[in-house]
Amino acid sequence: MLIIGAYTAFAFGILYVIFKMKSRARQRYEELAPRFGGTANIPKVFFGGSPSLEAIYRRRRLKIFEYAKGAGNSRRTYTAVEVAVSNSTNLGFTIRKRGFLTRWLMRWRASEVQTGDLVFDDLFVIKGSDGDLLQQVLTPTVKGQLIKQAEAHVRFDMRLKGDTLRNNLRGSLARNKVYEVLPTLVDSMNDLADQLAAVQGFSKR
């Protein structure tokens, strides 16, 4: 009986934690909606689906949502931030925070874009379809913002594909680190989009 009671208490404990995390995430989407002038989409069924946020922020479509990858013990939740951009040159790139192994496997760098900024190049794995154009987009100001974002979060994975600039943060908005870094990240992504538009000859008027 004691064993059954312990298992029951453990199961209820897990359910309580899940309930609290989901409640906190839903609340934070509602709190962020006015910050970006958007709408929080909260599922009516508590355990059905994930909350999201959509807005027009700085004249661009902004979408924030959660998704999960993996199964069982390897299942992980991520928060995705998507910003619609003007990309007439069809530039594509990925900027990922360099992991432990890639810091040492220097031979991989032959396929990377080098910006000439030793701090930035050492922190990130940068790959793009047009290295020269990408270097014009990555101004000192933009690089400084990205460095701050990467230092504030363990996982940093920004990529441009088509007309969508996306960053994936590990964890849901229920995590304080994700919630605290997200507003600044959104502005940094928009600043990068501004520079991309300027380089490609667009006007933000």
BELHU-V477881 format. One record per backbone hydrogen bond with DSSP energy under -1.0 kcal/mol. NH is the residue of the N-H (numbers start at 1). CO is the residue of the C=O. E is the energy in kcal/mol with one decimal. If there is no record, write none. Layout:
# BELHU-V477881
[[NH CO E] [NH CO E]]
This chain:
# BELHU-V477881
[[5 1 -2.7] [6 2 -2.3] [7 3 -2.4] [8 4 -2.4] [9 5 -2.5] [10 6 -2.4] [11 7 -2.5] [12 8 -2.4] [13 9 -2.1] [14 10 -2.1] [15 11 -2.2] [16 12 -2.2] [17 13 -2.1] [18 14 -2.5] [19 15 -2.5] [20 16 -2.5] [21 17 -2.5] [22 18 -2.5] [23 19 -2.3] [24 20 -2.4] [25 21 -2.3] [26 22 -2.4] [27 23 -2.2] [28 24 -2.1] [29 25 -1.9] [30 26 -1.6] [31 27 -1.8] [32 28 -2.1] [33 29 -1.5] [36 32 -1.5] [38 33 -2.9] [39 54 -2.8] [41 52 -3.0] [48 45 -1.7] [52 41 -1.6] [53 64 -2.6] [54 39 -2.1] [55 62 -2.3] [57 60 -2.7] [60 57 -1.2] [62 55 -3.3] [63 82 -2.3] [64 53 -2.6] [65 80 -2.0] [67 78 -2.1] [69 76 -2.5] [74 71 -1.7] [75 72 -1.4] [76 69 -2.9] [78 67 -3.0] [79 169 -3.2] [80 65 -3.2] [81 167 -2.5] [82 63 -3.0] [83 165 -2.8] [84 61 -2.3] [85 163 -2.4] [90 87 -1.5] [93 160 -1.4] [94 127 -2.7] [95 158 -3.4] [96 125 -2.3] [97 156 -2.4] [98 123 -3.4] [103 99 -1.1] [104 101 -1.1] [105 101 -2.2] [106 104 -2.0] [108 105 -1.7] [109 106 -1.9] [110 107 -1.1] [111 108 -1.6] [112 109 -1.6] [113 126 -3.2] [121 117 -3.2] [122 118 -1.8] [123 119 -1.3] [124 120 -2.0] [125 96 -3.3] [127 94 -2.3] [129 92 -2.7] [134 130 -2.5] [135 131 -2.0] [136 132 -1.2] [137 133 -1.6] [138 134 -2.2] [139 137 -1.9] [143 139 -3.0] [144 140 -2.2] [145 141 -2.0] [146 142 -2.2] [147 143 -2.4] [148 144 -1.8] [149 145 -2.1] [150 146 -2.6] [151 147 -2.3] [152 148 -1.3] [158 95 -2.6] [159 166 -2.8] [160 93 -2.5] [161 164 -2.3] [164 161 -1.6] [165 83 -2.9] [166 159 -3.0] [167 81 -2.1] [168 157 -1.7] [169 79 -3.0] [171 77 -2.9] [175 172 -1.9] [179 175 -2.4] [180 176 -2.8] [181 177 -1.6] [182 178 -1.5] [185 181 -2.2] [186 182 -2.5] [187 183 -1.7] [188 184 -2.3] [189 185 -2.5] [190 186 -1.9] [191 187 -2.3] [192 188 -2.1] [193 189 -2.0] [194 190 -2.3] [195 191 -2.0] [196 192 -2.4] [197 193 -2.4] [198 194 -2.3] [199 195 -2.6] [200 196 -1.8] [201 198 -1.2] [202 197 -3.4]]
